[in-house]
């Protein structure tokens, strides 16, 4: 539209310039010439459009939408076409919803959706939905999917580690609905979950009981292992004593006694007096230094 206005302005200014020259009106001719130049520059500038960083352009030429989208930077376009610029950066959609659980309870859920517009499919969004695609398809589908997924889970699951699995299911199901249209989903993080007060208390008590049960199981397992260790140790000692007792005889003990007596008798620092014989026929050591 601006291109057409600029061309019309060029023609009008040029017509005024011609008439001014015929009348030898230099001032009017100068102003009209300046108008021709300015209008011509405006018309020429319509052959280019600048797409900002993180945006994508869709070319609409009197209702005919081009299959080629415009990427960030300077792009050559039909001056009579209309260029619609979409934000293709990551955007966040925040929702505060009352959702049902599997038991039929109502849960207050604060959840976000991180999404972006596909560069290649921006023209599809414009042709099938329009510029307000977030309110027309994304928000309704998002709310519907969240309620459908939470209805398959118990309220306790929303409060425990299963919330990550639930968020992933929401992202997967929603992506199957809006992905073909050109919307890319990145994540669906849950910011806050509010359960009924009584249910929250009972869940916390149950979790505490489960943790205490796990702690007792650990203690019992540890004590069982310690008892097994002691049993093995005691068996080893008993086996050792049994082996030693079987290997010691009366003759061996006498021989060891004689060897010890000989060593003491041969010692330079010892004085040994032997009188008679002791038990088992061994000498009796009465004194020594």
C-alpha positions as CSV (number, residue, x, y, z in Angstrom):
1,X,0.0,0.0,0.0
2,X,2.8,2.4,0.9
3,X,4.5,1.6,-2.4
4,X,1.3,2.6,-4.4
5,X,1.0,5.9,-2.4
6,X,4.7,6.6,-3.0
7,X,4.3,6.1,-6.8
8,X,1.2,8.3,-6.8
9,X,3.2,11.0,-4.9
10,X,6.0,10.7,-7.5
11,X,3.6,11.2,-10.4
12,X,1.9,14.2,-8.7
13,X,5.1,15.8,-7.7
14,X,6.5,15.3,-11.2
15,X,3.4,16.8,-12.8
16,X,3.7,19.9,-10.4
17,X,7.4,20.1,-11.3
18,X,6.6,20.2,-15.1
19,X,3.9,22.9,-14.7
20,X,6.3,25.0,-12.5
21,X,8.9,24.9,-15.1
22,X,6.5,26.0,-17.8
23,X,5.5,28.9,-15.6
24,X,9.2,29.6,-14.8
25,X,8.4,29.3,-11.1
26,X,11.8,28.2,-9.7
27,X,10.7,28.0,-6.1
28,X,7.7,25.8,-6.8
29,X,9.8,23.7,-9.2
30,X,12.5,23.2,-6.5
31,X,9.9,22.0,-4.0
32,X,8.2,19.7,-6.4
33,X,11.5,18.2,-7.5
34,X,12.4,17.5,-3.9
35,X,9.0,15.8,-3.5
36,X,9.7,13.7,-6.6
37,X,13.0,12.5,-5.1
38,X,11.7,11.8,-1.7
39,X,8.6,9.9,-3.0
40,X,10.9,7.9,-5.3
41,X,13.2,7.0,-2.4
42,X,10.2,5.8,-0.4
43,X,8.9,3.7,-3.3
44,X,12.4,2.1,-3.9
45,X,12.7,1.3,-0.2
46,X,9.6,-0.9,-0.4
47,X,11.6,-3.4,-2.4
48,X,13.4,-4.4,0.8
49,X,12.2,-5.4,4.2
50,X,14.2,-6.0,7.4
51,X,13.2,-9.0,9.6
52,X,14.5,-8.5,13.2
53,X,16.6,-11.2,14.9
54,X,14.5,-14.0,16.3
55,X,11.6,-13.2,13.9
56,X,10.3,-14.7,10.7
57,X,8.4,-13.0,7.9
58,X,5.4,-14.2,5.9
59,X,4.7,-12.6,2.5
60,X,1.0,-12.0,1.7
61,X,0.4,-10.7,-1.8
62,X,-3.3,-9.8,-2.0
63,X,-4.3,-13.0,-0.3
64,X,-1.7,-15.3,-1.9
65,X,0.7,-16.4,0.8
66,X,4.2,-17.3,-0.3
67,X,5.5,-20.8,0.6
68,X,8.9,-19.2,1.3
69,X,9.3,-17.5,4.7
70,X,11.7,-14.6,5.3
71,X,14.6,-15.1,7.7
72,X,16.2,-12.4,9.9
73,X,18.1,-9.8,8.0
74,X,17.4,-7.7,4.8
75,X,15.1,-9.5,2.3
76,X,14.1,-8.5,-1.2
77,X,10.3,-8.6,-1.6
78,X,7.5,-7.6,-3.9
79,X,6.9,-3.9,-3.0
80,X,3.1,-4.4,-3.2
81,X,3.1,-7.4,-0.9
82,X,2.3,-7.3,2.8
83,X,5.0,-8.8,5.1
84,X,3.7,-10.2,8.4
85,X,6.4,-10.6,11.1
86,X,6.1,-13.4,13.7
87,X,8.1,-13.7,16.8
88,X,10.0,-17.1,16.6
89,X,11.9,-16.8,19.9
90,X,11.1,-19.0,22.9
91,X,8.0,-17.8,24.6
92,X,6.4,-18.8,27.9
93,X,2.7,-19.5,28.4
94,X,1.6,-19.6,32.1
95,X,-1.6,-21.2,33.2
96,X,-3.3,-21.5,36.6
97,X,-5.8,-24.3,36.3
98,X,-8.1,-26.4,38.5
99,X,-7.6,-30.0,37.2
100,X,-9.2,-33.4,38.2
101,X,-7.2,-36.3,39.5
102,X,-7.9,-40.1,39.0
103,X,-9.8,-40.2,42.3
104,X,-12.1,-37.3,41.3
105,X,-10.3,-34.8,43.5
106,X,-9.7,-31.2,42.3
107,X,-6.1,-30.0,42.3
108,X,-4.9,-26.4,41.7
109,X,-2.1,-26.5,39.2
110,X,0.3,-23.8,38.1
111,X,2.1,-24.9,34.9
112,X,4.1,-23.2,32.2
113,X,4.6,-24.1,28.5
114,X,7.8,-23.1,26.7
115,X,7.3,-23.0,22.9
116,X,8.5,-21.3,19.8
117,X,7.2,-20.9,16.2
118,X,8.9,-22.9,13.5
119,X,10.7,-20.8,10.9
120,X,9.8,-23.2,8.1
121,X,6.1,-23.5,9.0
122,X,5.2,-19.9,9.9
123,X,3.3,-19.6,6.6
124,X,1.1,-22.6,7.6
125,X,0.2,-20.9,10.8
126,X,-0.7,-17.7,9.0
127,X,-2.8,-19.4,6.4
128,X,-4.7,-21.8,8.7
129,X,-4.9,-19.8,11.9
130,X,-3.7,-16.3,11.6
131,X,-1.5,-14.1,13.7
132,X,-3.4,-14.8,17.0
133,X,-2.4,-18.5,16.9
134,X,-1.6,-18.6,20.6
135,X,-5.2,-17.8,21.8
136,X,-6.9,-19.7,19.0
137,X,-5.2,-23.1,19.1
138,X,-2.3,-23.3,21.6
139,X,-4.1,-22.2,24.9
140,X,-7.3,-24.3,24.3
141,X,-5.3,-27.4,23.3
142,X,-2.9,-26.9,26.3
143,X,-5.7,-26.7,28.8
144,X,-7.5,-29.7,27.3
145,X,-4.3,-31.9,27.3
146,X,-3.4,-31.0,30.9
147,X,-6.8,-31.9,32.2
148,X,-6.8,-35.2,30.2
149,X,-3.4,-36.2,31.5
150,X,-4.0,-35.3,35.2
151,X,-7.2,-37.3,35.2
152,X,-5.1,-40.5,34.6
153,X,-3.0,-39.9,37.7
154,X,-3.8,-40.0,41.4
155,X,-3.4,-36.8,43.4
156,X,-0.4,-38.3,45.2
157,X,1.4,-38.7,41.9
158,X,1.2,-35.0,41.3
159,X,2.8,-34.4,44.6
160,X,5.7,-36.9,44.2
161,X,8.4,-37.7,41.7
162,X,5.7,-38.8,39.1
163,X,5.1,-35.2,38.3
164,X,8.1,-35.3,35.9
165,X,6.6,-38.2,34.1
166,X,3.3,-36.3,34.0
167,X,4.9,-33.2,32.6
168,X,6.6,-35.3,29.9
169,X,3.2,-36.8,28.9
170,X,1.7,-33.4,28.6
171,X,4.5,-32.2,26.4
172,X,4.3,-35.3,24.1
173,X,0.5,-35.2,23.7
174,X,0.4,-31.5,23.0
175,X,3.3,-31.7,20.5
176,X,1.3,-34.3,18.5
177,X,-1.5,-31.8,18.2
178,X,0.2,-28.5,17.5
179,X,3.5,-29.7,16.1
180,X,2.2,-30.3,12.6
181,X,0.9,-26.8,12.5
182,X,4.3,-25.3,13.0
183,X,4.6,-24.9,16.8
184,X,7.7,-26.4,18.5
185,X,7.3,-27.3,22.2
186,X,10.4,-27.2,24.4
187,X,9.1,-28.1,27.9
188,X,6.0,-28.1,30.2
189,X,7.4,-27.5,33.7
190,X,5.0,-27.5,36.7
191,X,5.6,-24.5,38.9
192,X,3.3,-25.3,41.8
193,X,0.7,-27.9,42.8
194,X,-1.8,-27.2,45.6
195,X,-3.7,-30.2,47.0
196,X,-6.5,-30.1,49.6
197,X,-5.0,-29.5,53.0
198,X,-6.2,-32.9,54.5
199,X,-4.9,-34.8,51.5
200,X,-1.5,-33.1,51.7
201,X,-1.1,-34.0,55.4
202,X,-2.0,-37.7,54.7
203,X,0.4,-37.9,51.8
204,X,3.2,-36.5,53.9
205,X,2.4,-38.9,56.7
206,X,2.5,-41.8,54.3
207,X,5.7,-40.7,52.8
208,X,7.3,-40.4,56.3
209,X,6.0,-44.0,57.1
210,X,7.5,-45.3,53.8
211,X,10.9,-43.6,54.6
212,X,10.9,-45.1,58.1
213,X,10.1,-48.5,56.7
214,X,13.0,-48.2,54.2
215,X,15.3,-47.1,57.1
216,X,14.3,-50.1,59.2
217,X,14.9,-52.4,56.2
218,X,18.3,-51.0,55.8
219,X,19.1,-51.5,59.6
220,X,17.9,-55.1,59.5
221,X,19.9,-55.8,56.4
222,X,23.0,-54.3,58.0
223,X,22.5,-56.3,61.2
224,X,22.0,-59.5,59.2
225,X,25.2,-58.9,57.3
226,X,27.1,-58.2,60.6
227,X,25.7,-61.4,62.1
228,X,26.8,-63.4,59.0
229,X,30.3,-61.8,59.3
230,X,30.6,-62.9,63.0
231,X,29.4,-66.4,62.2
232,X,32.0,-66.8,59.4
233,X,34.7,-65.4,61.7
234,X,33.7,-67.8,64.6
235,X,33.7,-70.7,62.2
236,X,37.1,-69.8,61.0
237,X,38.5,-69.6,64.6
238,X,36.9,-73.0,65.4
239,X,38.3,-74.6,62.3
240,X,41.8,-73.2,63.1
241,X,41.6,-74.6,66.7
242,X,40.5,-77.9,65.4
243,X,43.3,-78.1,63.0
244,X,45.9,-77.0,65.6
245,X,44.6,-79.5,68.3
246,X,44.8,-82.4,65.8
247,X,48.4,-81.5,64.9
248,X,49.8,-81.2,68.5
249,X,50.8,-84.5,70.1
250,X,52.4,-85.4,73.5
251,X,55.7,-86.3,71.9
252,X,55.8,-82.9,70.1
253,X,55.3,-81.0,73.3
254,X,58.1,-82.9,75.0
255,X,60.4,-82.3,72.1
256,X,59.6,-78.5,72.1
257,X,60.3,-78.5,75.9
258,X,63.7,-80.1,75.4
259,X,64.6,-77.6,72.7
260,X,63.6,-74.7,74.9
261,X,65.7,-76.1,77.8
262,X,68.8,-76.4,75.6
263,X,68.5,-72.9,74.4
264,X,68.2,-71.6,77.9
265,X,71.2,-73.7,79.0
266,X,73.4,-72.4,76.2
267,X,72.5,-68.8,76.9
268,X,75.4,-66.7,78.2
269,X,73.1,-64.7,80.4
270,X,71.4,-67.6,82.0
271,X,72.2,-69.9,85.0
272,X,70.1,-73.0,85.1
273,X,70.0,-75.5,87.9
274,X,68.3,-78.8,87.1
275,X,67.2,-81.1,89.8
276,X,65.5,-84.4,89.1
277,X,62.8,-84.3,86.5
278,X,59.5,-82.5,86.2
279,X,56.2,-83.5,84.8
280,X,56.4,-85.5,81.6
281,X,60.1,-86.1,82.3
282,X,61.2,-82.6,81.5
283,X,64.0,-80.9,83.6
284,X,63.0,-78.4,86.3
285,X,64.5,-74.9,85.9
286,X,65.2,-73.5,89.4
287,X,66.7,-70.1,88.6
288,X,68.6,-67.9,86.2
289,X,69.7,-64.4,85.3
